[in-house]
Structure formats: C-alpha cells, structure tokens
Amino acid sequence: MGFIINTLSIAALASATSLASAGVAYSFETDSQGWSIANDGTGFTWDDTIGNNGLGAIRARDQVGGNIWLYSAPTEDLGNLSGLYGNTISYDILGITGSHDNLGGGERADIILTGAGMSIGFNAGTQPVNGQWTSASALVSVVAENWRFIDSFSDATLSGEYANESEIQSILADLTGLYIRGEYTNGGDATALDNVDFVPSPGALTLLGLGTLTAVRRRRA
C-alpha cells in the first residue's frame, strides 16, 4: 500500500509540474523577474518603494517618440500556455506622471498576445490613475468578445476583426509575446506594473484531483 501511495504522489507531482507551465505569477517582490519594455519606453527599473503588495513593482516612462510603449513578459516563461484559454490575465497598474487620457486616435489594446504568426489585443477598459493602483483583467476566450487583431503593434491599435476560438488557441499554444500597455498619455508619462497573473486552467486542476491546488511558477532574474 505504501508503494502505491508513493507512486500516486510522484504522478501527482509530475502533473503539478506540467501544470505550472499554464500558470505564472509575478509579484516583483525582489526584482523585475525578467520583464522588460517594448517600443519607445525608457527608464525601465525595479522599484522597491511603490509595490501594490508593499514590496516592489516595475516601472518605466515615455521617450515621447510617437510609439506606444509596453511592458513585455519574459519569453522564457511563454511557449505553450494553452491552459490559459477560458481563464484570465490580470495585473495592477499605477499612474506616476501624465494625464492618462487614453491618447485618442482609435481604440488601443491594454494586453497584446503574439504567437503563431498573429497578434491580438484586448481593451480592458481601464486607465492608470496617478498615485493609485488600478486592477485590470482579461478573460482569454471568445466569450469575452473583445480579442481583436492588432492593426499596428507600434501604436497598439485594434482592428475591427475579432479572433475566433481556434485562432486564440493557436496563439496560446505558441505564445511568443505577452505585452501590457504602459502608456496612456499624449506626451510624457510614467507608470508602474505589479501583480501580473496568468491564471491556470481549472479543468486541468480538476483532472489533477488536488482540490484547491494552485500551480504558480515564480521566476527570479
């Protein structure tokens, strides 16, 4: 009996390890955890004084070069994240400087997913507030009815074409980029990002049979 229990424990551990690839959490407690910025952002750094959890966060500011700057997740934590379909990406964003008036000129993506030769974006309907953390989230599913193809990555503009279920799943199965918008001001601005979570599939947890188990992978830079 003891041998059977040990075998099941090993199998459960293996399943939990594979599930970790479907769920990642970044609390930025001690460093930037491999994150960076894309487009015309500058001054990217980890800051131990402004975290929403009382510990740390990452921050950057605008070069005022015309493009929309984005926070960029580490590529080594991407790849096959099929377990995200039907679940959420969430984060907290802080306004530091700027008007955060959404820039105008068309609807823009707050979250961008790139993979399988496609880029889609989601407008979460939230904007940073100076001196105040704001939470945002996106359901990764056609049910959200808000994942659209990107017209211009440099401007983070959304097209009028919605991604279907097969296209979203193809992107998640070969995810090469995950970006969170940092710029909301026509002119100089700065924001901070904290508590980014890619929530794993509840279905996978049920199959694992471990009740309230949450698989979280924490990466240290």
GIDAPE-V636455 format. One record per backbone hydrogen bond with DSSP energy under -1.0 kcal/mol. CO is the residue of the C=O (numbers start at 0). NH is the residue of the N-H. Records with the same first field share a line. If there is no record, write none. Layout:
CO: NH + NH
This chain:
0: 4
1: 5
2: 6
3: 7
4: 8
5: 9
6: 10
7: 11
8: 12
9: 13
10: 14
11: 15
12: 16
13: 17
14: 18
15: 19
17: 20
18: 21
19: 22
23: 197
25: 195
31: 34
35: 71
37: 69
39: 62
41: 60
44: 58
46: 56
50: 53
56: 46
57: 192
58: 44
59: 190
60: 41
68: 181 + 182
69: 37
70: 179
71: 35
73: 76
74: 77
78: 80 + 174
80: 83
81: 84
83: 86
86: 139
87: 198
88: 137
89: 196
90: 135
91: 193
92: 133
93: 191
94: 130
96: 189
101: 103
106: 157
109: 180
110: 121
111: 178
112: 119
113: 175 + 176
114: 117
117: 114
118: 149
119: 112
120: 147
121: 109 + 110
128: 94 + 131
133: 92
135: 90
137: 88
138: 140
139: 85
141: 144
146: 162
147: 120
148: 158
151: 155 + 156
153: 67
155: 108
156: 150 + 151
160: 148
163: 167
164: 168
165: 169
166: 170
167: 171
168: 172
171: 80
174: 78
176: 113
177: 72
178: 111
179: 70
183: 101
184: 186
188: 61
189: 95 + 96
190: 59
191: 93
192: 57
193: 91
195: 25
196: 89
197: 23
200: 204
201: 205
202: 206
203: 207
204: 208
209: 212
216: 24
